[in-house]
Amino acid sequence: MMKPSGRPIRLAFVWLAAALLAGAAQAAPYAAFVMDARTGEVIHAENADTPLHPASLTKMMTLYVAFHAIQRGEITLDTEVRISQQAAAEPPSKLGLRPGQTIRLRYLLRAAAVKSANDAATAIGYAIGGSPEGFAARMNAMAQAMGMTQTRFLNMHGLTQQGHYSTARDMSILGRHLIYDFPQYYNLFSRRTADAGIAEVANTNRRFLDSYPGADGIKTGYTQAAGYNLTASAQRGEVRIIATVFGGTSTADRNARVSRLLDIGFARAPAHAELRWTPPAVAAAPAPAAPRPASTPAPLPVASNTNAPPSARTVRPSGLVAAAMRPPARPGTAPGAAVAVATVAPEAIEGALAEALGLLPEPEGDSMAAAPDTGPAEIIMTAQAIDPAAAPLVAPDPEVVTRVSTSGGHHWGINLGRFPSRDAAERALIQVALAEATALDGGLRRVVQRSGGFDANVMGLTREGADLACRRLQARGTTCFMIGTEETAG
């Protein structure tokens, strides 16, 4: 009698493992958007208004709100920020801040912009907003004023949380505001490395910056639920294009997609474009305004552009700044709302601009060169007229498309060890899944190839769930330790 072959059993076992691991191979929902930054005209859109997890693209608004607070005099670049327990406990990517230590705001801004550090972003939120809820209210007020109609922020870093969402269109709008509202800070996003006070940090976007001609920013993002996201901008001659991708399958895939989108933008955008804008209403002071009727567009929040980099100064500063405020055109909609403008003597903003320049004390080419003195400067008022507490959030919550069933805090996992083969790692995952079905409910089983073998991981857990699962497994003699999801990938 012939001995039964083990091959059918092995194939069935591998098939079962593949079925259990199928969730890990799901592609994140994909969305794309391309605009001519000079006019806001839409060049290409694909699922551009689908609510998705923005991941670390969230930090674009965190930084925008921080720049705005500096401009208003609420905080300075040299303010010593005390690090809270909550900020220090954030999972990677992180700067490595410790509870109770103090660090200048300028270093937190660099860490959040360049390294996409979650602990730095959280520390910024506490320093300016007093709490995550307070800072999120300011983020949402700013988003509403910008016309980001399909965005709602609940945290400063972008880790996956139920009800925290945005779209490819809205993130492109935000990127446009960063470029034109705060040109004195914008070259921060093109730095390959930066001094973050306690460490030299590398840019998560350096591969794209090094590979695409004319690229000078802006921000990467990654979570399991979001996939690989990127809002990017590049300038060639007078043409500046902004492109956003949600749901790339890897860093290389994301960068390739954005490169193709930017190529489309440069191919279709005219070499010369009139910087169009709606004549603004005049506001003489930054006093809070009464809540606006729902039918009245909110003013767009912008800042001084008297220090725009030479590459952006294609017209006099006032015209460029105003043009930057025109929101991207949407099919069937009228041009964007007007913005509030005040005429201010140069000495009134001299101190604020000098402080702003202090963010980047070391030379970075001539991108920080001041504009020539042409007399009284036309300066666009920021969203000082917005009362964050009165700004309604986007409601009702849309269904946010995700690749994994996750909710707030599900960015932890467990590691069962490193195995010599993929089959061995898959067997370990199946055994644990069967033994701890309750503790690991909703977890995503993944085999990750490393230089020394194959790691068996279960991701998408809460911190408490991961801790409980590990303790139960360790009690039965199974190797297990907790791991945090790498939030931002280069």
C-alpha positions as CSV (number, residue, x, y, z in Angstrom):
1,M,0.0,0.0,0.0
2,M,1.4,3.4,-1.0
3,K,2.0,5.9,1.6
4,P,-0.2,9.0,1.0
5,S,1.7,12.0,-0.3
6,G,1.9,15.0,2.0
7,R,1.7,17.3,-1.0
8,P,-2.1,17.6,-1.1
9,I,-2.2,18.3,2.6
10,R,0.5,20.9,2.3
11,L,-1.3,22.6,-0.6
12,A,-4.6,22.7,1.3
13,F,-2.8,24.1,4.3
14,V,-1.2,26.8,2.2
15,W,-4.6,27.6,0.6
16,L,-6.1,28.0,4.0
17,A,-3.3,30.3,5.1
18,A,-3.7,32.3,1.9
19,A,-7.4,32.7,2.6
20,L,-6.8,33.8,6.2
21,L,-4.1,36.3,5.0
22,A,-6.2,37.7,2.1
23,G,-7.0,40.8,4.0
24,A,-3.3,41.8,4.1
25,A,-3.1,41.7,0.4
26,Q,-6.1,44.0,-0.3
27,A,-5.2,47.1,-2.2
28,A,-6.2,50.4,-0.5
29,P,-8.9,52.3,-2.3
30,Y,-7.3,54.5,-4.9
31,A,-8.0,58.2,-5.6
32,A,-6.1,60.8,-7.6
33,F,-6.3,64.5,-8.3
34,V,-4.3,67.0,-10.4
35,M,-4.6,70.7,-10.5
36,D,-2.9,73.7,-12.1
37,A,-1.7,75.5,-8.9
38,R,-1.7,78.9,-10.5
39,T,-5.4,78.9,-11.3
40,G,-6.8,76.0,-9.3
41,E,-8.2,74.4,-12.5
42,V,-8.8,70.7,-12.3
43,I,-6.7,68.7,-14.8
44,H,-7.5,65.2,-13.7
45,A,-9.7,63.6,-11.1
46,E,-10.4,60.0,-10.1
47,N,-12.4,59.2,-7.0
48,A,-11.3,62.6,-6.0
49,D,-14.3,63.2,-3.6
50,T,-14.3,59.8,-2.0
51,P,-13.7,60.1,1.8
52,L,-10.6,58.1,2.6
53,H,-8.1,57.9,5.4
54,P,-5.5,60.7,4.8
55,A,-2.8,59.2,7.1
56,S,0.0,61.7,7.6
57,L,-1.3,64.1,5.0
58,T,-3.2,65.3,8.1
59,K,0.1,66.9,9.3
60,M,-0.2,69.4,6.4
61,M,-3.1,71.0,8.3
62,T,-1.3,70.6,11.6
63,L,1.6,72.6,10.2
64,Y,-0.7,75.1,8.6
65,V,-2.5,75.8,11.8
66,A,0.8,76.2,13.6
67,F,2.1,78.6,11.0
68,H,-1.1,80.6,11.4
69,A,-0.8,80.6,15.2
70,I,2.8,82.0,14.8
71,Q,1.5,84.7,12.5
72,R,-1.1,85.7,15.0
73,G,1.4,85.9,17.8
74,E,-0.1,83.1,19.8
75,I,3.2,81.3,20.0
76,T,6.7,81.8,18.7
77,L,9.2,79.5,17.0
78,D,11.4,79.6,20.1
79,T,8.6,78.8,22.6
80,E,9.7,75.9,24.7
81,V,7.1,73.2,24.5
82,R,6.7,70.7,27.3
83,I,6.1,67.2,26.1
84,S,3.1,65.5,27.5
85,Q,2.8,61.8,28.3
86,Q,0.3,61.5,25.4
87,A,2.7,62.9,22.9
88,A,5.6,60.8,24.0
89,A,3.5,57.6,23.8
90,E,2.5,58.0,20.1
91,P,3.6,55.1,17.9
92,P,6.1,55.5,15.1
93,S,7.0,57.3,13.0
94,K,8.4,59.5,15.9
95,L,11.2,61.8,16.9
96,G,11.7,60.1,20.3
97,L,10.4,62.8,22.7
98,R,10.3,62.0,26.4
99,P,7.5,63.0,28.8
100,G,8.4,66.2,30.6
101,Q,11.2,67.4,28.4
102,T,11.0,70.7,26.7
103,I,11.9,71.5,23.1
104,R,11.5,74.5,20.9
105,L,8.5,74.7,18.6
106,R,10.7,75.1,15.5
107,Y,12.2,71.6,16.0
108,L,8.7,70.1,16.4
109,L,7.7,71.7,13.1
110,R,10.7,70.3,11.4
111,A,10.2,66.8,12.8
112,A,6.5,66.8,11.8
113,A,7.2,68.2,8.3
114,V,10.3,66.2,7.4
115,K,10.2,63.0,9.3
116,S,6.4,63.0,9.8
117,A,6.9,62.4,13.5
118,N,3.6,61.6,15.3
119,D,5.0,62.6,18.7
120,A,6.0,66.0,17.4
121,A,2.6,66.6,15.7
122,T,0.8,65.7,18.9
123,A,3.1,68.1,20.9
124,I,2.3,70.9,18.5
125,G,-1.4,70.2,19.0
126,Y,-1.2,70.4,22.8
127,A,1.0,73.5,22.7
128,I,-1.5,75.4,20.4
129,G,-4.9,73.9,21.0
130,G,-4.5,72.7,24.6
131,S,-5.9,69.3,23.8
132,P,-6.4,67.1,20.7
133,E,-10.1,68.2,20.7
134,G,-9.2,71.9,20.9
135,F,-6.6,71.6,18.1
136,A,-8.9,69.5,15.9
137,A,-11.6,72.2,16.2
138,R,-9.1,74.7,14.8
139,M,-8.1,72.3,12.0
140,N,-11.7,71.8,11.0
141,A,-12.4,75.5,11.1
142,M,-9.5,76.1,8.8
143,A,-10.5,73.3,6.5
144,Q,-14.1,74.7,6.3
145,A,-12.7,78.2,5.4
146,M,-10.5,76.7,2.7
147,G,-13.4,75.0,1.1
148,M,-12.3,71.5,2.1
149,T,-15.9,70.3,2.1
150,Q,-15.2,66.5,2.5
151,T,-12.7,66.7,5.3
152,R,-13.0,66.1,9.0
153,F,-10.0,66.0,11.4
154,L,-10.0,64.3,14.8
155,N,-6.3,64.2,15.5
156,M,-3.1,65.9,14.7
157,H,-1.1,63.0,13.2
158,G,-3.4,61.1,10.9
159,L,-3.3,57.7,12.6
160,T,-6.5,55.8,11.7
161,Q,-9.5,57.0,13.7
162,Q,-13.2,56.5,13.0
163,G,-14.6,59.8,11.6
164,H,-11.2,61.2,10.6
165,Y,-11.2,61.5,6.8
166,S,-10.4,63.6,3.7
167,T,-10.2,63.4,0.0
168,A,-7.7,63.7,-2.8
169,R,-9.3,67.0,-3.9
170,D,-9.3,68.5,-0.4
171,M,-5.7,67.6,0.3
172,S,-4.7,69.2,-3.0
173,I,-6.5,72.4,-1.9
174,L,-4.6,72.3,1.4
175,G,-1.3,71.8,-0.4
176,R,-2.0,74.8,-2.5
177,H,-2.6,76.9,0.6
178,L,0.6,75.8,2.2
179,I,2.6,76.8,-0.9
180,Y,1.1,80.2,-1.4
181,D,-0.1,81.2,2.1
182,F,3.2,80.5,3.8
183,P,6.0,80.6,1.2
184,Q,8.4,81.6,3.9
185,Y,8.0,78.1,5.4
186,Y,7.4,76.1,2.3
187,N,11.0,75.1,1.5
188,L,10.9,73.1,4.7
189,F,9.1,70.4,2.8
190,S,11.9,70.0,0.3
191,R,14.7,69.4,2.8
192,R,16.2,66.0,2.6
193,T,17.3,66.3,6.2
194,A,16.7,68.7,9.0
195,D,18.0,69.4,12.5
196,A,15.1,68.6,14.9
197,G,16.9,69.5,18.0
198,I,17.5,66.1,19.5
199,A,18.2,64.3,16.2
200,E,18.9,64.9,12.6
201,V,15.9,63.6,10.7
202,A,15.5,62.4,7.1
203,N,12.7,63.4,4.7
204,T,10.1,60.6,4.2
205,N,9.6,62.0,0.7
206,R,13.3,62.2,-0.4
207,R,13.0,59.4,-3.0
208,F,10.3,61.3,-4.9
209,L,12.1,64.7,-4.5
210,D,15.3,63.2,-5.8
211,S,13.6,61.4,-8.8
212,Y,11.2,63.9,-10.2
213,P,12.5,67.1,-11.9
214,G,11.1,70.2,-10.3
215,A,9.6,68.5,-7.3
216,D,9.8,70.6,-4.1
217,G,7.3,69.0,-1.7
218,I,4.9,68.3,-0.1
219,K,3.9,65.4,2.2
220,T,3.8,61.6,2.4
221,G,1.4,59.5,4.4
222,Y,1.0,55.8,5.2
223,T,-1.2,53.6,7.4
224,Q,-2.6,50.1,6.8
225,A,-6.0,51.5,6.3
226,A,-5.0,54.3,3.9
227,G,-2.2,52.7,1.9
228,Y,0.6,55.0,0.6
229,N,-0.5,58.6,0.1
230,L,1.2,61.6,-1.3
231,T,0.4,65.2,-2.0
232,A,3.2,66.5,-4.3
233,S,4.0,69.7,-6.1
234,A,6.5,70.5,-8.8
235,Q,7.4,73.6,-10.7
236,R,8.9,74.0,-14.2
237,G,9.2,77.5,-15.6
238,E,6.0,79.4,-14.7
239,V,4.0,76.2,-14.4
240,R,3.3,74.7,-11.0
241,I,1.3,71.4,-10.7
242,I,-0.1,69.8,-7.6
243,A,-1.1,66.1,-7.6
244,T,-2.4,63.9,-4.8
245,V,-2.6,60.1,-4.7
246,F,-4.5,58.0,-2.0
247,G,-4.0,54.3,-1.8
248,G,-0.7,53.4,-3.4
249,T,0.5,49.9,-2.8
250,S,4.1,50.8,-1.9
251,T,6.4,53.8,-1.8
252,A,7.6,53.0,-5.4
253,D,4.0,52.5,-6.6
254,R,2.9,55.8,-5.0
255,N,5.8,57.8,-6.4
256,A,5.3,56.3,-9.9
257,R,1.6,57.2,-9.9
258,V,2.3,60.8,-8.7
259,S,5.0,61.2,-11.3
260,R,2.6,60.1,-14.1
261,L,-0.1,62.5,-12.7
262,L,2.4,65.4,-12.7
263,D,3.4,64.6,-16.2
264,I,-0.2,64.8,-17.2
265,G,-0.5,68.2,-15.5
266,F,2.6,69.6,-17.2
267,A,1.5,68.3,-20.6
268,R,-2.0,69.8,-20.3
269,A,-1.4,73.1,-18.4
270,P,-0.7,76.2,-20.5
271,A,2.8,77.6,-20.3
272,H,1.3,81.0,-19.3
273,A,-1.8,81.4,-17.2
274,E,-3.6,84.4,-15.9
275,L,-3.7,84.4,-12.1
276,R,-7.5,84.8,-11.7
277,W,-9.3,85.6,-8.5
278,T,-12.4,87.1,-7.1
279,P,-12.0,90.7,-5.8
280,P,-12.0,90.4,-2.1
281,A,-14.0,92.3,0.6
282,V,-11.9,94.4,2.9
283,A,-11.4,93.6,6.5
284,A,-9.6,96.1,8.7
285,A,-8.9,94.0,11.8
286,P,-8.7,90.3,12.8
287,A,-11.6,90.5,15.2
288,P,-13.8,87.4,15.4
289,A,-16.9,87.5,13.2
290,A,-20.4,86.3,13.8
291,P,-21.1,82.8,12.5
292,R,-21.7,83.0,8.8
293,P,-25.0,81.8,7.2
294,A,-24.8,78.4,5.7
295,S,-25.4,79.8,2.2
296,T,-22.5,82.3,2.5
297,P,-19.1,80.9,1.6
298,A,-16.5,81.3,4.4
299,P,-13.5,83.5,3.7
300,L,-10.4,81.5,2.7
301,P,-7.6,81.7,5.3
302,V,-4.3,82.9,3.9
303,A,-1.2,84.7,5.1
304,S,1.3,87.2,3.9
305,N,3.0,86.5,0.6
306,T,5.4,89.5,0.7
307,N,8.2,87.0,1.1
308,A,7.4,84.6,-1.8
309,P,10.3,82.7,-3.3
310,P,11.5,84.2,-6.7
311,S,10.2,81.1,-8.6
312,A,6.7,82.0,-7.4
313,R,6.9,85.8,-8.0
314,T,5.6,85.8,-11.6
315,V,3.5,88.9,-10.8
316,R,3.4,91.5,-8.1
317,P,2.9,89.9,-4.7
318,S,-0.7,91.1,-4.2
319,G,-1.8,89.5,-7.4
320,L,0.0,86.2,-6.7
321,V,-1.4,85.9,-3.2
322,A,-4.9,86.7,-4.4
323,A,-4.7,84.2,-7.2
324,A,-3.6,81.5,-4.8
325,M,-7.0,81.9,-3.0
326,R,-9.1,80.8,-5.9
327,P,-10.3,77.3,-5.0
328,P,-10.1,74.5,-7.5
329,A,-12.9,74.6,-10.0
330,R,-15.5,71.9,-9.7
331,P,-17.8,70.8,-12.5
332,G,-20.9,72.8,-12.4
333,T,-19.8,75.2,-9.7
334,A,-19.0,78.9,-9.7
335,P,-15.6,80.3,-9.0
336,G,-14.4,80.4,-5.4
337,A,-15.5,82.8,-2.7
338,A,-13.8,86.1,-2.1
339,V,-11.1,86.6,0.5
340,A,-10.6,89.4,3.0
341,V,-7.8,91.8,2.4
342,A,-6.3,94.6,4.4
343,T,-3.7,97.2,3.6
344,V,-1.0,97.2,6.2
345,A,2.2,99.2,6.4
346,P,5.4,97.1,6.1
347,E,6.5,98.0,9.7
348,A,3.3,96.4,11.0
349,I,4.3,93.0,9.7
350,E,8.1,93.3,9.9
351,G,8.3,91.6,13.3
352,A,6.1,88.7,12.2
353,L,8.1,88.1,9.0
354,A,11.4,88.3,10.9
355,E,10.2,85.7,13.3
356,A,9.0,83.5,10.5
357,L,12.4,83.7,8.8
358,G,13.9,82.4,12.0
359,L,12.4,78.9,11.4
360,L,15.1,78.2,8.8
361,P,18.2,80.1,10.1
362,E,20.7,78.2,7.9
363,P,21.0,79.2,4.2
364,E,18.7,77.3,1.8
365,G,19.6,79.0,-1.5
366,D,17.7,82.2,-2.3
367,S,14.3,80.8,-1.6
368,M,14.0,83.0,1.5
369,A,15.0,86.2,-0.3
370,A,12.7,89.1,0.6
371,A,10.6,90.8,-2.1
372,P,11.6,94.3,-3.1
373,D,10.1,97.1,-1.1
374,T,7.3,98.5,-3.1
375,G,5.6,100.6,-0.3
376,P,2.6,99.5,1.7
377,A,2.1,95.8,1.3
378,E,-1.2,94.2,0.4
379,I,-1.5,91.4,3.0
380,I,-4.2,88.8,3.0
381,M,-5.8,88.3,6.5
382,T,-5.7,84.7,7.8
383,A,-8.6,82.9,9.3
384,Q,-8.6,85.0,12.5
385,A,-12.2,85.8,11.8
386,I,-13.1,82.1,12.3
387,D,-14.3,80.9,15.7
388,P,-13.1,77.3,15.8
389,A,-15.7,76.4,18.5
390,A,-18.5,77.7,16.3
391,A,-17.3,76.0,13.1
392,P,-19.5,72.9,12.4
393,L,-17.8,69.7,11.5
394,V,-18.8,68.0,8.3
395,A,-22.0,66.0,9.0
396,P,-23.2,63.4,8.7
397,D,-20.2,61.2,8.8
398,P,-19.7,59.6,5.3
399,E,-18.7,56.0,4.9
400,V,-14.9,56.2,4.8
401,V,-13.5,53.6,2.5
402,T,-10.7,51.5,4.0
403,R,-8.7,48.4,3.2
404,V,-9.0,47.1,6.7
405,S,-11.9,47.2,9.2
406,T,-10.2,49.6,11.6
407,S,-11.3,52.1,14.1
408,G,-9.6,54.6,16.5
409,G,-6.4,53.2,17.9
410,H,-6.2,50.1,15.8
411,H,-2.5,50.7,14.8
412,W,-0.9,48.0,17.0
413,G,-0.1,44.4,16.4
414,I,1.8,41.4,17.7
415,N,4.8,39.6,16.4
416,L,5.1,35.8,16.9
417,G,8.8,35.6,15.9
418,R,10.9,35.1,12.8
419,F,10.7,31.8,10.9
420,P,13.0,30.2,8.4
421,S,10.3,29.9,5.7
422,R,7.0,31.5,4.7
423,D,5.2,28.3,5.3
424,A,6.4,28.1,8.9
425,A,5.3,31.7,9.5
426,E,1.9,31.0,8.0
427,R,1.4,27.8,10.1
428,A,2.2,29.8,13.2
429,L,-0.4,32.4,12.3
430,I,-3.0,29.8,11.6
431,Q,-2.4,28.1,14.9
432,V,-2.6,31.4,16.8
433,A,-5.7,32.4,14.9
434,L,-7.5,29.2,15.9
435,A,-6.3,29.3,19.5
436,E,-7.0,33.0,20.1
437,A,-9.9,33.7,17.8
438,T,-11.6,36.0,20.3
439,A,-8.6,38.1,21.3
440,L,-7.5,38.5,17.7
441,D,-10.9,39.1,16.2
442,G,-10.5,41.7,13.4
443,G,-6.7,41.3,13.3
444,L,-4.9,41.2,10.0
445,R,-2.4,38.3,9.6
446,R,0.7,39.2,7.7
447,V,3.9,37.5,6.8
448,V,6.7,40.0,6.3
449,Q,10.0,38.9,4.6
450,R,13.1,40.1,6.4
451,S,16.8,39.6,5.8
452,G,16.9,36.9,8.5
453,G,13.6,35.1,7.6
454,F,9.9,35.6,7.7
455,D,8.1,37.6,10.5
456,A,4.6,36.4,11.5
457,N,2.5,39.4,12.5
458,V,-1.1,40.1,13.4
459,M,-1.8,43.8,12.8
460,G,-4.8,46.2,13.1
461,L,-5.3,45.7,16.9
462,T,-5.9,48.2,19.6
463,R,-3.0,48.6,22.1
464,E,-5.1,46.9,24.8
465,G,-6.1,44.1,22.4
466,A,-2.5,43.5,21.4
467,D,-1.3,43.5,25.0
468,L,-4.1,41.0,26.0
469,A,-3.3,38.7,23.1
470,C,0.4,38.7,23.9
471,R,-0.1,38.0,27.6
472,R,-2.5,35.1,26.8
473,L,0.0,33.6,24.3
474,Q,3.0,34.0,26.5
475,A,1.1,32.3,29.3
476,R,0.9,29.2,27.0
477,G,4.6,29.4,26.2
478,T,4.2,31.1,22.8
479,T,6.7,33.8,21.8
480,C,4.9,37.1,21.4
481,F,5.7,40.8,21.6
482,M,3.7,44.0,20.7
483,I,4.6,46.1,17.7
484,G,3.3,49.5,16.5
485,T,2.2,50.1,13.0
486,E,4.7,52.3,11.1
487,E,2.5,55.3,10.4
488,T,4.5,57.1,7.8
489,A,6.6,55.4,5.1
490,G,9.1,57.2,2.9
